[in-house]
Amino acid sequence: MVYQFDTSINRAGTGSLKWDKYKNTSVLPLWVADMDFVSAPEIVSALHERVSHGVFGYTIPYEGVIHQVLAYLQRIHGYSAKAEWLVWLPGLVPGLNVASAAFGSAGDAVMTATPVYPPFLTAPKNQDRELLTNALVWDGERYTFDWSAMESTVTKRTRMFILCNPHNPVGRVYTETELRQLADFCERHDLVLCSDEIHCDLILDTTAKHICTATLGENVAKRTVTLMAPSKTYNIPGLSCSFAVIEDAALRNAFKRAANGFITEVNALGYAGCEAAYQFGEPWRQALVDYLRSNCDYLYTYIREQIPQIKIRPMQATYLAWLDVSGLQLQEPAKFFEEHGVGLSDGAYFGDPRHLRLNFGCPRSMLQTALERMAKAVRGRGGEEVDSRIVDSR
Ligand SMILES: Cc1ncc(COP(=O)(O)O)c(C=O)c1O
């Protein structure tokens, strides 16, 4: 089947967070992590079918959706999970907050590695936890953990490490060796390992393989909270369907207690979309990953050849590129590109203001236009007008 990833979809009037930020302007939004693609046809028809039933009462996780999640974990990731290990969530941002609240008490600490998805930095503080961070280091080939810095940073009151694998925004897929070293670090310091794996089905590097942290062995599984969702992969974040997989009963109960009364379960359409994604979505996902890989290649080639002032290091996963714009010596890089018609995520929110994050989960034509605008902006360093005709053609 041929999917229409090249087709530009007009998202105006749909309450799109991504597009409405720049409503009535000609700025192309390449920021928040959703994609400008129609989801897999099987998901769309499953939703039609569910909607045509017409009754939308309180909905609990039913056998079909549970079965598809467990079958997917086994089939794609070799993870044999059980139904009772699943805790359904309306999003992984709530999951990060619940995990921060669940383990330890006010004044305890949570660790992570930066740059990272901003809620990793805000969730611990929201829950009165101290936030401890260490920057990832570039070892000449890849970003990895700064093990010795982590040993100096961890405190007796540290209760949890939040891992982002694949890592948003640097696009790393951590190896078994790195994950084992991290698990060992968590074991020695008695930390819960909260493993956010939301991007695990978007691996672009054909030599890399995602390893679910909890599959590393019993010792690791018993301190791991895995956070997952079909939302990034199948472009259904607006359906609010995510889940945690927590094998250890004590951890799971603590997590559920922290969520109790604050976190609703998933809605009827979210379950239907999730079930269809994992049951039928694999061919679409494969085609999507191919398309994203070619967008990624295009982006890297374009930047290398046309905007060499921007540095971009190899990435292995996600549709979120991490651009080092420090060479441009701009006061406010995100604002600069926004003023030249491209809306990017400001690296400051991820813990590194020298970078911008670019979302290439969009039709190639849009990516091309955005890159042309960026190149023009860098060449001109201000003053040039945006070509507003793009608004009509999107
Ligand atoms: C690492 C990571 N975790 C969680 C989320 C968001 O999850 P949700 O939309 O389910 O709250 C994102 C979104 O980009 C993400 O990159």
The ligand as an SDF file (V2000), in Angstrom:
LIG
                    3D

 16 16  0  0  0  0  0  0  0  0999 V2000
   10.1820   11.6860   25.6920 C   0  0  0  0  0  0  0  0  0  0  0  0
    8.7360   12.1110   25.6740 C   0  0  0  0  0  0  0  0  0  0  0  0
    7.9100   11.7190   26.6570 N   0  0  0  0  0  0  0  0  0  0  0  0
    6.6230   12.0960   26.6630 C   0  0  0  0  0  0  0  0  0  0  0  0
    6.0980   12.8960   25.6690 C   0  0  0  0  0  0  0  0  0  0  0  0
    4.6770   13.3600   25.6990 C   0  0  0  0  0  0  0  0  0  0  0  0
    3.8130   12.3930   26.0570 O   0  0  0  0  0  0  0  0  0  0  0  0
    2.2440   12.6540   26.1470 P   0  0  0  0  0  0  0  0  0  0  0  0
    1.8120   13.4150   24.9580 O   0  0  0  0  0  0  0  0  0  0  0  0
    1.7440   11.2470   26.1640 O   0  0  0  0  0  0  0  0  0  0  0  0
    2.0050   13.3510   27.4380 O   0  0  0  0  0  0  0  0  0  0  0  0
    6.9250   13.3240   24.6330 C   0  0  0  0  0  0  0  0  0  0  0  0
    6.3940   14.2160   23.6020 C   0  0  0  0  0  0  0  0  0  0  0  0
    7.0810   14.7050   22.7650 O   0  0  0  0  0  0  0  0  0  0  0  0
    8.2740   12.9210   24.6350 C   0  0  0  0  0  0  0  0  0  0  0  0
    9.1090   13.3000   23.6670 O   0  0  0  0  0  0  0  0  0  0  0  0
  1  2  1  0
  2  3  1  0
  2 15  2  0
  3  4  2  0
  4  5  1  0
  5  6  1  0
  5 12  2  0
  6  7  1  0
  7  8  1  0
  8  9  2  0
  8 10  1  0
  8 11  1  0
 12 13  1  0
 12 15  1  0
 13 14  2  0
 15 16  1  0
M  END
$$$$
